[in-house]
Amino acid sequence: MEFKSTKGIFLQIADSLCNQILEGKLKAGDRVPSVRDLAAEMEVNRNTVMRTYSHLQECEIFENKRGIGFFISNKAMDVIKTQEKESFFAEVLPELIDKIKLLNLTSEDLKELITTIKANDHENK
């Protein structure tokens, strides 16, 4: 994983784990890699991974079963989707709307784009 300087490494790792949950690679009840294993895989300090896991536990995405390890919580998917929607509406959508205005795109332009995207999605399934 390549890290960007615009966001803390522990948050970038958290985002990656959340994306794996959204993609179905990690499911509720699954045990996540140990702090040591993930740190070695990501080539980061164990404290960084522990900070990630603590953050995800505070967000109720992970559960810590003392002495056993960290697991994906039953409400992880709902929590992540809520957070992602809030982030999209607060950060991504305003930029997108500004770009649409700047390029003078019409609703017809956007409709064509959405139709093309949907067609490509159906072909890839």
C-alpha positions in Angstrom: 0.0 0.0 0.0 1.3 3.4 -0.9 0.6 6.1 1.7 -0.2 9.7 0.9 1.1 12.6 2.9 -2.3 14.3 3.0 -3.8 11.9 5.6 -2.4 10.1 8.6 -1.1 6.6 7.9 -3.3 5.1 10.6 -6.4 6.6 8.9 -5.3 5.4 5.5 -5.0 1.9 6.9 -8.4 2.3 8.5 -9.8 3.4 5.1 -8.3 0.3 3.5 -9.8 -2.0 6.0 -13.2 -0.3 5.7 -13.1 -0.7 2.0 -12.4 -4.4 2.4 -15.5 -4.6 4.5 -17.6 -2.7 2.0 -16.3 -5.0 -0.8 -17.2 -8.1 1.2 -13.6 -9.3 1.6 -14.1 -8.9 5.4 -17.4 -9.8 6.9 -19.1 -9.4 10.3 -17.5 -11.8 12.8 -14.3 -12.3 10.8 -11.1 -12.1 12.7 -8.8 -9.4 11.4 -5.0 -9.9 11.1 -3.0 -9.5 14.3 -1.4 -6.1 14.9 2.0 -7.7 14.3 1.0 -9.4 11.1 -0.7 -6.3 9.6 2.2 -4.1 10.6 4.7 -6.5 8.8 2.4 -6.7 5.8 2.0 -2.9 5.5 5.6 -2.2 6.5 4.6 0.2 9.3 5.2 0.4 13.1 3.0 -1.9 15.2 1.9 1.2 17.2 0.5 2.7 14.0 -1.6 -0.5 13.4 -2.7 -0.5 17.1 -3.8 3.1 16.7 -5.8 2.1 13.6 -7.4 -0.8 15.5 -8.2 1.4 18.5 -9.8 4.0 16.2 -11.9 1.3 14.4 -13.0 -0.1 17.8 -14.0 3.4 19.0 -16.1 3.7 15.8 -17.7 0.3 16.6 -16.3 -1.2 13.4 -14.0 -3.6 15.3 -14.6 -5.5 18.5 -11.7 -6.5 20.7 -12.1 -10.0 22.2 -9.5 -9.8 25.0 -6.8 -12.4 24.5 -8.2 -13.6 21.2 -7.9 -10.6 18.9 -9.9 -8.1 16.9 -13.1 -9.0 14.9 -15.4 -7.2 12.5 -18.5 -6.0 14.5 -22.0 -6.9 13.4 -22.8 -3.2 12.8 -19.5 -2.5 10.9 -21.2 -2.3 7.4 -23.9 0.1 8.6 -21.4 2.3 10.4 -19.1 2.5 7.4 -21.9 3.3 5.0 -23.2 6.1 7.2 -19.7 7.6 7.5 -19.0 7.3 3.8 -22.3 8.9 2.9 -21.6 11.8 5.3 -18.1 12.2 3.8 -19.5 12.1 0.2 -22.1 14.7 0.9 -19.7 17.0 2.8 -16.6 16.7 0.7 -17.0 15.0 -2.7 -20.4 16.2 -3.8 -19.7 19.9 -3.4 -16.6 19.6 -5.5 -18.5 17.6 -8.1 -21.2 20.2 -8.3 -18.6 23.0 -8.6 -17.0 21.1 -11.5 -20.4 20.5 -13.2 -21.1 24.2 -13.0 -17.6 25.1 -14.3 -18.0 22.8 -17.3 -21.6 23.9 -17.9 -22.8 20.3 -18.0 -26.5 19.7 -18.5 -28.7 17.1 -16.9 -28.7 15.4 -20.3 -24.9 15.1 -20.2 -25.0 13.5 -16.8 -27.8 11.2 -17.8 -25.7 9.9 -20.8 -22.8 9.4 -18.5 -24.9 7.4 -15.9 -26.4 5.3 -18.7 -22.9 4.5 -20.0 -21.6 3.6 -16.5 -24.6 1.3 -15.8 -24.1 -0.4 -19.2 -20.4 -1.0 -18.4 -21.4 -2.4 -14.9 -23.8 -4.9 -16.4 -21.1 -6.0 -19.0 -18.6 -6.6 -16.2 -20.9 -8.8 -14.1 
